[in-house]
Amino acid sequence: MFWKSLLLLGVFTAALHAADRPNVVFFLVDDLGQRDLGCYGSTFYETPHIDGLAKDGARFTDAYAACPVCSPSRAAVQTGRWPQRTGITDYIGAPLKPEGWKRNTQLLPAPYSDRLAHEEVTLGELMKSAGYATFFAGKWHLGPEGFWPESQGYDVNMGGVDRGGPYGRGKYFVPYDNPRLPDGPPGEHLPDRLATEACKFIEAHKAEPFFTFFSFYSVHTPLQSRPDLQAKYEAKRQKLGLQPKFGREEPRDVRLVQEHAVYAGMVEAMDAAVGKVLAKLDELGLAKNTIVIFTSDNGGLSTSEGSPTSNLPLRGGKGWLYEGGIREPLIVRWPAVVKPGAEVGTPVSSPDYFATLADVTGSKPAAKIDGVSLRPLLEGKGSLPDRALFWHYPHYGNQGGAPGAAMRQGDWKLIQWFEQDPPELFNLKDDLSETKNLAAQEPERVKAMLAELQAWQKDVGTLMPTKNAGYDPAKPNGRGVQGNGGRKAAAKKAK
């Protein structure tokens, strides 16, 4: 707690002038793939409000989540630190220790922490200490009660608990059975309700700097749409003549076409909720002095649990270290700084948001953060320091991916799968879909990148998976247990 106190002292003077600072609205969508938005190439899903946001702000083409699953990326967003430093390296709810592992896999996953420690400084605490009113709505998934948003710097918490999805009786509709979100009237839809709560907070604090963190439960499973939107997209799919189509990402089937009517309805409802909040900013005359950040926590779900979306041309999806699992949409609107319609190709990652908002508020956290401020890119007047981006996921997710680590350096991306050797190497400029493994042609580059990856792993204190003495190669591989037959199941759901 000591250095958290130092943070508060360090921004005290800056907080005196907080009224001069921009408001901040941060949208974090769950499981939204980069290619799920019209402004990133989707021709089936309709996202007019987010597309409009991109026209008014900067659209990043090479933005990344810090992990291919949710909780680690959320911890990175909240703290500005790689997930390995916080200890949250898997989605909270997975087996905590190797001793609890039951799947037939070559390796035993590493242990991880199931809560964001109070010693970590969150975005809520950063902004609160800088004089902002702070609000959280939606999915938290960073620990049990006592570690929820109200204990992590947020003045108001609407819906942020330990759950990874809307698992109440009504799922995305009333009753929510959420201890931090009272039920509304029958038929109320969760994305719209959370948007309403965000709007109420913004209106109540329009005369002072505010920080609104709107963390969608959408578009995570359970797959459930408003009936009218589902019907709309069923008709659209029929009109366009779209049919389910699957390829193979061993050991799973992977969806190749965006045509899932239920998922499309979920995407549009999420977009409408974003639009509702943006309209409130316009109504109150606050848009000009408000930074809006829109991004996701991992790639789209394409190999499991209904496989509702396709990330093409990106390979794989949620749970994988391929681009489909980690490359995200990122849109930033800041009228005072960002040129409308700007496109940014510099690779950035989840920890950078904390660093950016620390820069905006004049805060100087006493603890080490891993992100860098995106302000030079937003201003269009500079570049970021030369750096690599890293990932380390020593776990088996639910989507078929295996434990591994990765790094991106310039156009080059290295993936080290812990089940196999040698690593994979791709040139993303020439091969965005990661189809051509160039490791054999570039042995010196592989060697140098591996050395840098291993140095980073040592610096952040990564934990490694261990050999599974009980693994039986004659039995079905545990990577496919929850995904075999996915093509038929997904096709059935789509009809």
Long-range contacts (C-beta under 8 A, 24 or more apart in sequence): 1-118, 1-119, 3-119, 3-121, 3-366, 3-367, 4-118, 4-119, 4-121, 4-125, 6-366, 7-121, 7-125, 7-126, 7-129, 7-363, 7-365, 7-366, 7-367, 8-125, 8-129, 10-363, 10-364, 10-365, 10-366, 11-126, 11-129, 11-130, 11-361, 11-362, 11-363, 11-364, 12-129, 14-130, 14-131, 14-361, 14-362, 14-363, 15-129, 15-130, 15-131, 16-131, 18-130, 18-131, 18-132, 18-208, 18-209, 18-361, 19-131, 19-208, 19-209, 21-130, 21-131, 21-132, 21-209, 21-360, 21-361, 21-362, 22-209, 22-289, 22-290, 22-291, 22-334, 22-336, 22-360, 23-132, 23-202, 23-209, 23-210, 23-211, 23-212, 23-286, 23-289, 23-290, 23-291, 24-127, 24-132, 24-210, 24-211, 24-212, 24-290, 24-291, 24-292, 24-293, 24-357, 24-360, 25-198, 25-202, 25-212, 25-214, 25-277, 25-281, 25-290, 25-291, 25-292, 25-293, 26-123, 26-211, 26-212, 26-213, 26-214, 26-292, 26-293, 26-353, 27-214, 27-216, 27-274, 27-277, 27-292, 27-293, 27-294, 27-295, 28-74, 28-77, 28-138, 28-213, 28-214, 28-215, 28-216, 28-295, 28-296, 28-297, 29-216, 29-218, 29-219, 29-270, 29-294, 29-295, 29-296, 29-297, 30-70, 30-139, 30-165, 30-215, 30-216, 30-217, 30-218, 30-219, 30-220, 30-296, 30-297, 31-70, 31-219, 31-220, 31-221, 31-296, 31-297, 31-298, 31-299, 31-300, 31-301, 31-318, 32-219, 32-267, 32-270, 32-296, 32-300, 32-328, 32-329, 33-296, 33-299, 33-300, 33-301, 33-302, 33-309, 33-311, 33-314, 33-317, 33-324, 34-63, 34-296, 34-299, 34-300, 34-311, 34-314, 34-327, 34-328, 34-329, 35-258, 35-300, 35-310, 35-311, 35-312, 35-313, 35-314, 36-219, 36-258, 36-267, 36-300, 36-309, 36-329, 37-329, 39-329, 39-331, 40-329, 42-258, 43-258, 44-233, 44-236, 44-237, 44-240, 44-242, 44-258, 44-259, 44-264, 45-258, 45-263, 45-264, 45-267, 45-268, 46-264, 46-267, 46-268, 46-271, 47-267, 47-268, 47-271, 48-271, 48-275, 49-271, 49-272, 49-274, 49-275, 49-278, 50-271, 50-274, 50-294, 50-329, 50-331, 52-278, 53-274, 53-278, 53-292, 53-294, 53-331, 53-333, 54-331, 54-341, 55-340, 55-341, 56-333, 56-335, 56-340, 56-341, 57-292, 57-331, 57-332, 57-333, 57-334, 57-338, 57-340, 57-342, 58-331, 58-332, 58-333, 58-338, 58-339, 58-342, 58-343, 58-344, 58-377, 58-378, 59-329, 59-330, 59-331, 59-342, 59-343, 59-344, 60-329, 60-330, 60-331, 60-332, 60-343, 60-344, 60-345, 60-346, 60-348, 61-343, 61-344, 61-345, 62-327, 62-344, 62-345, 62-346, 62-347, 62-348, 63-295, 63-327, 63-328, 63-329, 63-330, 63-347, 63-348, 63-349, 64-326, 64-327, 64-328, 64-347, 64-348, 64-349, 64-350, 64-389, 64-408, 65-295, 65-296, 65-297, 65-298, 65-299, 65-326, 65-328, 65-349, 65-350, 66-349, 66-350, 66-351, 66-391, 67-298, 67-326, 67-391, 67-393, 68-298, 68-299, 68-318, 68-319, 68-320, 68-321, 68-325, 68-326, 68-391, 68-393, 68-397, 68-401, 69-298, 69-318, 69-319, 69-393, 69-395, 69-397, 70-139, 70-141, 70-164, 70-220, 70-297, 70-298, 71-141, 71-142, 71-164, 72-393, 73-297, 73-298, 73-350, 74-139, 74-140, 74-141, 74-142, 74-215, 74-297, 75-116, 75-120, 75-142, 76-349, 76-350, 76-351, 77-123, 77-297, 77-350, 77-351, 77-353, 77-354, 78-116, 78-120, 78-122, 78-123, 78-124, 78-142, 78-152, 78-354, 79-116, 79-120, 79-121, 79-122, 79-123, 79-351, 79-354, 79-369, 80-351, 80-352, 80-353, 80-354, 80-355, 80-358, 80-365, 80-369, 80-370, 80-371, 81-120, 81-351, 81-354, 81-367, 81-368, 81-369, 81-370, 81-371, 82-351, 82-370, 82-390, 82-392, 82-460, 83-392, 84-392, 84-457, 84-460, 84-461, 84-462, 84-463, 85-368, 85-370, 85-460, 85-461, 86-113, 86-116, 86-117, 86-120, 87-112, 87-113, 87-117, 88-112, 88-113, 88-114, 88-115, 88-116, 88-142, 89-113, 89-392, 89-393, 89-394, 89-395, 89-463, 90-393, 90-395, 90-397, 91-141, 91-164, 91-397, 92-141, 92-142, 92-143, 92-162, 92-164, 93-164, 94-395, 94-397, 98-465, 98-466, 101-468, 103-396, 103-478, 103-479, 103-481, 104-470, 104-471, 104-472, 104-475, 104-476, 104-477, 104-478, 104-481, 105-396, 105-468, 105-471, 105-477, 105-478, 105-479, 106-419, 106-467, 106-468, 106-471, 107-396, 107-402, 107-403, 107-418, 107-419, 107-465, 107-466, 107-467, 107-468, 107-471, 108-465, 108-466, 108-467, 108-468, 109-394, 109-395, 109-396, 109-403, 109-465, 110-394, 110-395, 110-403, 110-463, 110-464, 110-465, 110-466, 111-463, 112-395, 112-463, 114-143, 114-144, 115-142, 115-143, 115-144, 115-147, 116-142, 116-143, 116-147, 116-152, 118-147, 118-151, 118-152, 121-365, 121-367, 122-152, 122-153, 123-153, 123-211, 123-213, 123-353, 123-354, 123-357, 124-149, 124-152, 124-153, 124-154, 124-211, 124-213, 125-152, 125-153, 126-153, 126-354, 126-357, 126-358, 126-361, 126-363, 126-365, 127-153, 127-211, 127-357, 127-361, 128-153, 128-154, 128-155, 128-211, 129-153, 129-363, 130-209, 130-361, 130-362, 130-363, 131-208, 131-209, 132-208, 132-209, 132-210, 132-211, 132-361, 133-201, 133-205, 133-208, 133-209, 133-210, 133-211, 134-210, 134-211, 134-213, 135-198, 135-201, 135-205, 135-210, 135-211, 135-212, 135-213, 136-160, 136-213, 136-215, 137-194, 137-197, 137-198, 137-212, 137-213, 137-214, 137-215, 138-194, 138-214, 138-215, 138-216, 138-217, 139-163, 139-164, 139-165, 139-215, 139-216, 139-217, 139-220, 140-215, 145-179, 148-180, 154-213, 156-201, 158-194, 158-197, 159-194, 159-197, 159-217, 160-215, 164-220, 165-217, 165-220, 165-221, 165-222, 166-190, 166-217, 166-220, 166-222, 167-222, 171-222, 171-224, 172-217, 172-218, 172-222, 172-224, 172-266, 173-224, 189-226, 189-269, 190-217, 190-218, 191-216, 191-217, 191-218, 191-269, 191-270, 191-272, 191-273, 192-269, 192-272, 192-273, 192-276, 194-273, 195-272, 195-273, 195-274, 195-276, 195-277, 196-276, 198-277, 198-280, 199-276, 199-277, 199-280, 202-277, 202-280, 202-281, 202-284, 202-286, 203-280, 203-284, 206-284, 206-286, 212-277, 214-273, 214-277, 216-270, 216-273, 218-266, 218-267, 218-269, 218-270, 218-273, 219-263, 219-266, 219-267, 219-270, 219-308, 221-301, 221-305, 221-306, 223-260, 223-262, 223-263, 223-266, 223-305, 223-306, 223-308, 223-493, 224-262, 224-266, 225-261, 225-262, 225-263, 225-264, 225-265, 225-266, 225-269, 226-265, 226-269, 229-264, 229-265, 229-266, 229-268, 229-269, 230-261, 230-262, 230-265, 232-265, 232-268, 233-261, 233-262, 233-264, 233-265, 233-268, 234-261, 236-261, 236-264, 237-261, 244-487, 244-490, 244-491, 244-494, 246-307, 246-486, 246-487, 246-490, 246-491, 249-303, 249-315, 249-316, 249-320, 249-322, 249-400, 250-400, 251-400, 251-477, 251-479, 251-480, 251-483, 251-484, 252-303, 252-304, 252-399, 252-400, 252-479, 252-480, 252-483, 252-484, 252-486, 253-303, 253-307, 253-483, 253-486, 253-487, 253-490, 254-302, 254-303, 254-307, 254-310, 254-316, 254-317, 255-302, 255-303, 255-307, 255-308, 255-309, 255-310, 255-490, 256-310, 256-312, 257-310, 258-309, 258-310, 259-494, 260-306, 260-308, 260-309, 260-490, 260-493, 260-494, 261-494, 262-308, 262-493, 262-494, 263-308, 263-309, 287-335, 288-335, 288-336, 289-335, 289-336, 291-332, 291-333, 291-334, 291-360, 292-331, 292-332, 292-333, 292-334, 293-330, 293-331, 293-332, 293-353, 294-329, 294-330, 294-331, 294-332, 295-328, 295-329, 295-330, 295-331, 295-353, 296-328, 296-329, 297-328, 297-350, 298-325, 298-326, 298-328, 299-323, 299-324, 299-325, 299-326, 299-327, 299-328, 300-324, 301-399, 303-399, 303-400, 303-483, 303-486, 304-398, 304-399, 304-400, 304-482, 304-483, 304-486, 305-398, 305-399, 305-482, 306-489, 306-490, 306-493, 307-486, 307-487, 307-490, 308-490, 308-493, 312-433, 313-432, 313-433, 314-432, 314-433, 315-433, 315-434, 315-435, 316-401, 317-399, 318-397, 318-399, 319-397, 319-398, 319-399, 319-400, 319-401, 320-399, 320-400, 320-401, 321-391, 321-393, 321-401, 321-404, 321-405, 321-406, 321-415, 322-415, 322-434, 323-413, 323-428, 323-432, 323-433, 323-434, 325-399, 325-401, 326-391, 326-406, 332-374, 332-378, 334-378, 337-375, 337-378, 337-379, 338-378, 338-379, 338-380, 339-380, 342-380, 344-377, 346-377, 346-383, 346-384, 347-389, 347-408, 348-374, 348-377, 348-384, 349-389, 370-460, 388-452, 388-456, 390-453, 390-456, 390-457, 390-460, 392-457, 392-460, 392-462, 394-418, 394-462, 394-463, 394-464, 394-465, 395-465, 396-478, 396-479, 398-482, 399-483, 400-479, 400-480, 400-482, 400-483, 401-479, 402-479, 403-465, 405-453, 405-457, 405-462, 406-453, 407-449, 407-452, 407-453, 407-456, 409-449, 409-452, 412-445, 412-449, 414-446, 414-449, 414-450, 414-453, 416-450, 416-453, 418-464, 418-465, 422-446, 423-450, 425-449
